[in-house]
Structure formats: structure tokens, C-alpha cells
Amino acid sequence: MNINVKNNVHWVGKTDWELRKFHGDEYSTFKGSTYNSYLIKEEKTVLIDTVWKPYEKEFVRNLASEIDLNSIDYIIANHAEIDHSGALPELLRQIPDTPVYCTKNGLKSFKGHFHEDWNFKVVKTGDRLSLGSKELIFVEAPMLHWPDSMMTYLTGDNILFSNDAFGQHYASEFMFNDRVNQEELFTEALKYYANILTPFSPLVIRKINEFLSLNLPLDIICPSHGVIWRDNPVQIVQKYLTWADNYQENQVTIIYDTMWDSTRKMAENIARGIREENETLNVKLYNSAKSDKNEIITEIFKSKAILIGSPTINRGVLTSIAALLEEVSGLKFAGKKAAAFGSYGWSGESPAVITKRLHEAGFAIADDGMKITWNPDAKGADQCREYGKEFAKAIQ
Ligand code: FEO
């Protein structure tokens, strides 16, 4: 399938309606995804990125129905991750001498993945490639999303092929931002940013400012996942600048796991206390064992403060909380407050274990946390509500 993007630029990627997990099983993709590949037919013919490996044969077959593969002058490989490079071996088996443009780090990644000595051409920021009357300009974008990542800009049509940046895991037949449901689009774009790009926020700001300083007109942003930003593409750039700047809403998220409902009761009473103290705060509760991990991460991203609770088990915490703390630790959230709670029978280490991990993860610890023995009675429930009120004051 071929979708015209603008003039001689066409989308020739794959829409993956079936995808429900990405990055192994790490990222939930309830709305599928797309692997965007673009074909530019100027005086020179250029292919930008390919698709995930399971679709390599379908991709090359479709491409061959669009053009004579031998007419491809250049392949631009913006990023070596397999969701974009997976069809390169199949394609290059048919056109083995075609130059593959990538960054210096891309060269290492491609060789590491495919163990092939293709006709690589290493480029760096500011390098240009003439297509005749138009040019491609390369912009390295390390860590957006891997060290090898780069973006490619097409002059004349003013299109930025941004690769992972500005993407969404969002399958749609409509393919353009002005044609899809806006709430769905921005929900997926935010989830994508929160779960994938949060650790690189300082680099996001620097890279966007670097690109803006080039003073290149921007008509369209073509990411490598999800829909194309053709209606006011700067809106997603502005969103990224906002999200990258220690983003938070007036929200507290309480995440807990529970064995016999004691820690759940604590969570619900703490939430009640927070709301009684400050009814403007949006308080949300998630049982980490029953909720989608990526949704929880997105809610943490939106929060000014979080509370994490687990009963004590074997002097530690339940495994869903342990896994969440591991994930949160790597995401390097900044500017958020946190505290811990949990029920216990005899030793009661869980709040201290959680607090230590939250501190190590960069959260500002609001207090020493709260624990209650066995199942909270009416007095215990009141203690939780009072704790919630104090927590709400502490995060003002
Ligand atoms: Fe969509 Fe970093 O690959």
C-alpha cells in the first residue's frame, strides 16, 4: 500500500493491527502500531527506513510493486532498532550494493545486529545528500531513541523524518493527525513519551532547540510509528518541550498491591484523606497486579506526587511492586514527591524498602511512610485518612 504524503513523498510502511506488546512484552500496544517507511521519488529515489522483521517479505514485495527495486539510489537508515531495520536484509539481498546512510553509532548497531558488510555511508549532523533540486539534511539524534538515532530533513517539501521521536503506537487507516480522534492520538503520544522517552528529557529539549536553531521551515513531521503530523506539526514539538520539562498535573497516583485487602484498605483511606484535605487534587488508585504497567507509568508521569504501597512479605515487597520500582528507577522521573505505605503482621519492612527505592529513583521523599499491623479497623482507617491529609499538605 502506498499513501501520498506530499508531492513525491509516499508512505510505504506496514500497519500492524495485531500488535499488543512491543519491545518484547514491555510495552502494551492496545491500538496496534505502524512501522513507517517512506519512499521519495525525485531525480534520485530514496527509501527512508524499513519495517519490523516479521513483515520483511510483505514489505519488499509491496515496494517492488511500487518501483523497480534497482531504481533505489539511496537507503536512509535513521535507526538500527529491528522495528525499522528488520527488512533491510531481505531488501539488500536484492539490491546489495545500494548505499545505506546511517550515523557512526548506526554502523556499529547494524553490524552488531546483522553481521553484514553493506555499502554503509556514515553521516553526521549537517551533512547533505542531493536528490536533484531537493536535498536531504541529516541531524543526529542520539538517545532519541538509541545512540545511533538520527532524523532526516527534506528541503523543498519541508518534511522532517523524525524516526522514533514524535511517534505513537497507534494503528489507523487515516494515517494523518488531522484525520484521527484527537483524544486517542494524544493519549498514545503521551504514553509513548512517558514510557520510552522520559529518561532522555534533557536531550529532547536540547535536540529540539538545536533543530529550531537551524531555521528550517517545517510543514510535516513523518515519525516512524503512528500517524503523520501534517496539520500544525509544531503542536507535537511544543508538547514534547512541555513533557520534557518535568511535566506534572495536579494529580496524585496511589499504586499498591495487596494480599488480603489490608493494603488496599489503606490505599483507599489515604486517598480519602488526600481528597478531604485538598479536593482539587486528582487522586487515582491502581492495583499494580491488576493494571497495565504502561498505564501506571503514564499516570506517574502525569503526577506531582505518588504513593506506593505493599504488604511486607519475606521482609520485602510483593513482586508487582518490585517490578514497578525497577521500571520507575530506570525512567529517571524528576521533580516528583513520593512516600510509601503497607500493612504487615510481624516485621513490617515494606515501607522502608519502597522508600529507599523511591529515593534512589530520584523522588523527593515526603515523609517516612506509614504502616499498620494486620487489617485496619476503624481506628486504623482514620489513621490512614489523617496520613493522607498530612501527605496532601506535604506536597503543596
Ligand atoms: Fe521504533 Fe527505537 O525503535
Boltz pocket constraint, residues with backbone or C-beta under 6 A from the ligand:
constraints:
  - pocket:
      binder: B
      contacts: [[A, 79], [A, 81], [A, 83], [A, 84], [A, 145], [A, 146], [A, 164], [A, 224], [A, 225]]
      max_distance: 6.0
